[in-house]
Amino acid sequence: MMGGSVASEDAAERSKPRRRSEGRVADLLADAFRTELPCEASVAARLAARARERRPRWGAGPEDTDEDLVLRLRDPRVFGTFAEDLSADPTLDATVQRALVEHVFDLLPLSRTEGEVIEVESRAPPHLLALAAILVEGEGLTILHVMHLVYAVFLNRSLVTGVPRRTRSVVLGAILARSEGEENLRAVYAALHLSAVSETEAVSELRRLLDDPEVPASLRRSLASLAASEDGGRTELSRMARKEGLLPADLEDAQSPEILANIPRLPARLAVAGRRFLQGA
């Protein structure tokens, strides 16, 4: 009897470190949320539980550990899907939802030097503009977010058409109506946006923007000039893109392969609205 009791006690003692270790592993995901967002421990625990529930959506299987999930969630495509899913969760406070969206943008790269190649096309969440719309609704869209949007859309125009028209229109309007920030950057975004959608939609959007008193008059003139130019704004837009570091600074030949491949022409039908605005200005 005594030998059996000692054996049982030894077995129980051996299991204790293992349970404590498993506890630490189980908390790793919550700790990552708490540190990286940051947020309260109770919120982090709820987010960790949601992440484990949704891991099949990211290609993760039941054998994936919390360490694996932490690494997956550092991919902005994965975290973007997660943030978008939770944006419709009524049990999460709006501030938490916005913090999740903010973190998506934090994970996106920006060019550190003019010559650096940015692989945003393969890394940006497909519904990045839907996430930006959440920031617009909470009046939290900053010029840094606009920079991320410009870089992402420059490399992948399908980000614009990958969300409903109303969503992309809200984001476009909010970017142009900002009272601070570089107008050149916002004009580049508008041109990229208008070149990505159908010609009919682009005409409608340009007319709306040119009639919007919340859009600075100087920015409206810039858009009208781009639209009215004979080359669909390509020459001026390439200059603007160079200024923002989207193209090499010494690239000035409008017919160079890099410009022809990366700088769009605005739809021809926009010229009428652009000229009409300039004539009345």
C-alpha positions as a printed NumPy array, in Angstrom:
array([[  0.   ,   0.   ,   0.   ],
       [  2.742,   2.406,   0.947],
       [  4.66 ,   1.626,  -2.246],
       [  1.553,   2.288,  -4.316],
       [  0.954,   5.594,  -2.56 ],
       [  4.532,   6.737,  -3.181],
       [  4.275,   5.749,  -6.828],
       [  1.057,   7.731,  -7.174],
       [  2.625,  10.753,  -5.524],
       [  5.665,  10.505,  -7.809],
       [  3.425,  10.345, -10.869],
       [  1.454,  13.37 ,  -9.687],
       [  4.643,  15.309,  -8.994],
       [  6.045,  14.517, -12.432],
       [  2.874,  15.831, -14.052],
       [  3.02 ,  19.24 , -12.35 ],
       [  5.821,  20.81 , -14.419],
       [  4.167,  19.538, -17.56 ],
       [  0.882,  21.229, -16.646],
       [  2.647,  24.459, -15.796],
       [  4.487,  24.346, -19.127],
       [  1.265,  23.672, -20.993],
       [ -0.274,  26.64 , -19.201],
       [  2.482,  28.903, -20.434],
       [  2.059,  27.671, -24.008],
       [ -1.706,  28.125, -23.825],
       [ -1.221,  31.753, -22.739],
       [  1.342,  32.565, -25.432],
       [ -1.232,  33.695, -27.988],
       [ -3.04 ,  35.889, -25.475],
       [  0.287,  37.357, -24.364],
       [  1.066,  38.242, -27.982],
       [ -2.242,  40.097, -28.375],
       [ -1.734,  41.878, -25.067],
       [  1.74 ,  43.043, -26.09 ],
       [  1.264,  43.829, -29.758],
       [ -2.114,  45.586, -29.8  ],
       [ -1.833,  46.352, -26.764],
       [ -4.962,  45.494, -24.769],
       [ -6.192,  44.312, -21.393],
       [ -5.513,  40.721, -20.365],
       [ -9.22 ,  39.812, -20.439],
       [ -9.576,  41.169, -23.985],
       [ -6.397,  39.393, -25.07 ],
       [ -7.749,  36.089, -23.764],
       [-10.964,  36.544, -25.754],
       [ -9.03 ,  37.403, -28.908],
       [ -6.831,  34.344, -28.46 ],
       [ -9.932,  32.172, -28.183],
       [-11.382,  33.743, -31.36 ],
       [ -8.089,  33.178, -33.19 ],
       [ -8.031,  29.495, -32.266],
       [-11.618,  29.124, -33.482],
       [-10.801,  30.727, -36.836],
       [ -7.44 ,  29.155, -37.583],
       [ -8.813,  26.864, -40.351],
       [ -9.486,  30.042, -42.382],
       [ -5.736,  30.707, -42.48 ],
       [ -4.771,  27.185, -43.499],
       [ -3.8  ,  26.275, -39.929],
       [ -4.651,  22.826, -38.648],
       [ -5.363,  21.423, -35.183],
       [ -1.705,  20.407, -34.894],
       [ -0.594,  24.065, -35.087],
       [  0.661,  25.309, -31.733],
       [  0.088,  28.769, -30.285],
       [  3.621,  29.63 , -31.416],
       [  2.578,  28.752, -34.962],
       [ -0.526,  30.945, -34.696],
       [  1.482,  33.895, -33.377],
       [  3.751,  33.658, -36.416],
       [  0.811,  33.327, -38.82 ],
       [ -0.854,  36.395, -37.31 ],
       [  2.218,  38.491, -38.1  ],
       [  1.344,  38.118, -41.785],
       [ -0.872,  41.139, -42.62 ],
       [ -3.001,  38.992, -44.938],
       [ -3.839,  36.637, -42.087],
       [ -4.286,  39.353, -39.477],
       [ -6.369,  41.349, -41.961],
       [ -8.765,  38.427, -42.391],
       [ -8.931,  38.047, -38.618],
       [ -9.615,  41.764, -38.06 ],
       [-12.27 ,  41.798, -40.772],
       [-14.026,  38.784, -39.231],
       [-14.098,  40.411, -35.809],
       [-15.304,  43.765, -37.131],
       [-18.797,  42.234, -37.165],
       [-18.493,  40.712, -33.673],
       [-21.054,  42.517, -31.458],
       [-19.364,  41.287, -28.273],
       [-16.188,  43.251, -28.995],
       [-15.936,  46.923, -28.147],
       [-15.488,  49.274, -31.107],
       [-12.163,  50.471, -29.706],
       [-10.858,  46.895, -29.751],
       [-12.048,  46.418, -33.325],
       [-10.28 ,  49.614, -34.383],
       [ -7.116,  48.489, -32.566],
       [ -7.182,  45.274, -34.599],
       [ -7.481,  47.256, -37.828],
       [ -4.69 ,  49.608, -36.76 ],
       [ -2.453,  46.601, -36.218],
       [ -3.088,  45.392, -39.774],
       [ -1.663,  48.668, -41.074],
       [  1.235,  48.415, -38.595],
       [  2.162,  45.086, -40.184],
       [  2.295,  46.517, -43.722],
       [  5.739,  47.6  , -44.943],
       [  6.725,  51.028, -46.184],
       [  9.747,  51.77 , -48.336],
       [ 12.767,  52.907, -46.334],
       [ 14.743,  53.946, -49.414],
       [ 13.814,  54.947, -52.946],
       [ 15.347,  51.829, -54.446],
       [ 13.79 ,  49.351, -52.041],
       [ 11.319,  46.891, -53.51 ],
       [  8.109,  46.574, -51.508],
       [  6.173,  43.343, -51.806],
       [  2.86 ,  44.79 , -50.697],
       [  1.015,  43.148, -53.566],
       [  1.54 ,  39.713, -52.088],
       [  1.177,  40.811, -48.48 ],
       [ -1.707,  43.306, -48.31 ],
       [ -5.059,  41.849, -47.193],
       [ -7.451,  41.644, -50.166],
       [-10.04 ,  43.762, -48.3  ],
       [ -7.626,  46.435, -47.083],
       [-10.036,  49.21 , -48.111],
       [-12.821,  47.646, -46.044],
       [-10.514,  47.859, -43.035],
       [ -9.674,  51.464, -43.902],
       [-13.422,  52.192, -43.973],
       [-13.627,  51.085, -40.336],
       [-11.016,  53.705, -39.453],
       [-12.918,  56.305, -41.468],
       [-16.092,  55.522, -39.525],
       [-14.241,  55.975, -36.251],
       [-12.549,  59.152, -37.53 ],
       [ -9.187,  57.457, -37.054],
       [ -7.769,  57.518, -40.587],
       [ -4.346,  59.195, -40.474],
       [ -1.875,  60.3  , -43.118],
       [  0.224,  57.214, -42.286],
       [ -2.738,  55.007, -43.206],
       [ -3.058,  56.953, -46.458],
       [  0.606,  56.298, -47.217],
       [  0.061,  52.577, -46.699],
       [ -2.997,  52.661, -48.962],
       [ -1.112,  54.494, -51.716],
       [  1.781,  52.013, -51.655],
       [ -0.556,  49.014, -51.582],
       [ -2.876,  50.236, -54.351],
       [  0.06 ,  51.349, -56.509],
       [  1.261,  47.732, -56.578],
       [ -2.148,  46.086, -56.649],
       [ -5.059,  48.027, -58.175],
       [ -7.428,  45.116, -57.509],
       [ -7.493,  46.212, -53.859],
       [ -9.819,  49.013, -55.002],
       [-12.265,  46.779, -56.837],
       [-12.029,  44.017, -54.229],
       [-14.535,  45.824, -51.984],
       [-18.073,  47.118, -52.671],
       [-18.366,  50.411, -54.517],
       [-19.838,  52.203, -51.526],
       [-16.902,  51.136, -49.344],
       [-14.22 ,  52.295, -51.772],
       [-16.117,  55.531, -52.402],
       [-16.222,  56.29 , -48.663],
       [-12.48 ,  55.716, -48.361],
       [-11.706,  57.857, -51.416],
       [-13.856,  60.722, -50.169],
       [-12.312,  60.583, -46.689],
       [ -8.768,  60.645, -48.06 ],
       [ -9.412,  63.676, -50.262],
       [-11.395,  65.592, -47.652],
       [ -8.584,  65.454, -45.088],
       [ -7.586,  68.889, -43.835],
       [ -3.949,  67.947, -43.281],
       [ -1.34 ,  65.902, -45.092],
       [  0.438,  66.109, -48.411],
       [ -1.96 ,  66.87 , -51.263],
       [  0.392,  65.243, -53.76 ],
       [ -0.013,  61.912, -51.949],
       [ -3.794,  62.196, -51.904],
       [ -3.928,  63.127, -55.58 ],
       [ -1.885,  60.026, -56.422],
       [ -4.322,  57.861, -54.481],
       [ -7.301,  59.414, -56.272],
       [ -5.737,  58.852, -59.689],
       [ -4.932,  55.223, -58.878],
       [ -8.468,  54.723, -57.595],
       [-10.132,  56.293, -60.628],
       [ -7.988,  54.269, -63.019],
       [ -8.906,  51.011, -61.277],
       [-12.698,  51.25 , -61.504],
       [-14.956,  51.202, -64.553],
       [-15.033,  54.32 , -66.728],
       [-18.657,  54.991, -65.789],
       [-17.887,  54.82 , -62.089],
       [-14.751,  56.932, -62.52 ],
       [-16.73 ,  59.717, -64.235],
       [-19.351,  59.685, -61.497],
       [-16.738,  59.749, -58.74 ],
       [-14.71 ,  62.548, -60.323],
       [-17.787,  64.728, -60.742],
       [-18.729,  64.105, -57.112],
       [-15.253,  65.02 , -55.889],
       [-14.998,  68.148, -58.034],
       [-18.336,  69.344, -56.6  ],
       [-17.428,  68.519, -52.998],
       [-16.598,  71.683, -51.007],
       [-14.884,  69.539, -48.349],
       [-12.165,  68.621, -50.853],
       [ -9.588,  71.46 , -50.904],
       [ -9.875,  73.642, -54.016],
       [ -6.194,  73.128, -54.876],
       [ -6.631,  69.351, -54.783],
       [ -9.725,  69.564, -56.992],
       [ -7.743,  71.603, -59.527],
       [ -4.972,  69.013, -59.465],
       [ -7.434,  66.188, -60.168],
       [ -9.132,  68.176, -62.915],
       [ -5.778,  68.897, -64.553],
       [ -4.828,  65.22 , -64.483],
       [ -8.153,  64.265, -66.036],
       [ -8.037,  66.99 , -68.702],
       [ -4.472,  66.355, -69.875],
       [ -3.933,  64.819, -73.309],
       [ -2.056,  61.779, -71.979],
       [ -4.638,  60.973, -69.311],
       [ -2.436,  62.444, -66.608],
       [  0.391,  59.924, -67.055],
       [  3.253,  62.447, -67.293],
       [  2.177,  64.457, -64.261],
       [  1.206,  61.369, -62.294],
       [  4.642,  59.816, -62.91 ],
       [  6.209,  62.986, -61.489],
       [  3.96 ,  62.736, -58.444],
       [  4.811,  59.048, -58.044],
       [  8.536,  59.824, -58.114],
       [  8.031,  62.422, -55.419],
       [  6.377,  59.805, -53.196],
       [  9.142,  57.268, -53.795],
       [  6.94 ,  54.967, -55.848],
       [  9.307,  55.233, -58.817],
       [ 13.055,  55.941, -58.99 ],
       [ 13.707,  59.674, -58.727],
       [ 15.828,  59.74 , -61.911],
       [ 13.16 ,  58.08 , -64.055],
       [ 11.838,  60.893, -66.267],
       [ 11.22 ,  59.347, -69.685],
       [  7.424,  59.156, -69.973],
       [  7.779,  56.266, -72.414],
       [ 10.08 ,  54.192, -70.208],
       [  8.882,  50.627, -69.555],
       [  8.635,  51.263, -65.793],
       [  6.313,  54.236, -66.273],
       [  4.223,  52.559, -68.956],
       [  3.845,  49.449, -66.798],
       [  3.126,  51.166, -63.478],
       [  1.526,  54.541, -64.17 ],
       [ -2.061,  54.347, -65.434],
       [ -3.853,  56.686, -67.802],
       [ -7.072,  58.107, -66.459],
       [-10.151,  57.088, -68.496],
       [-10.696,  59.351, -71.523],
       [-14.247,  60.297, -70.508],
       [-12.921,  62.058, -67.41 ],
       [-11.418,  64.79 , -69.596],
       [-14.78 ,  66.493, -70.153],
       [-15.458,  66.863, -66.41 ],
       [-11.877,  68.014, -65.834],
       [-11.992,  70.715, -68.53 ],
       [-15.4  ,  71.931, -67.415],
       [-14.131,  72.363, -63.863],
       [-10.992,  74.217, -64.981],
       [-12.983,  76.534, -67.218],
       [-15.325,  77.444, -64.383],
       [-12.604,  77.794, -61.758]])
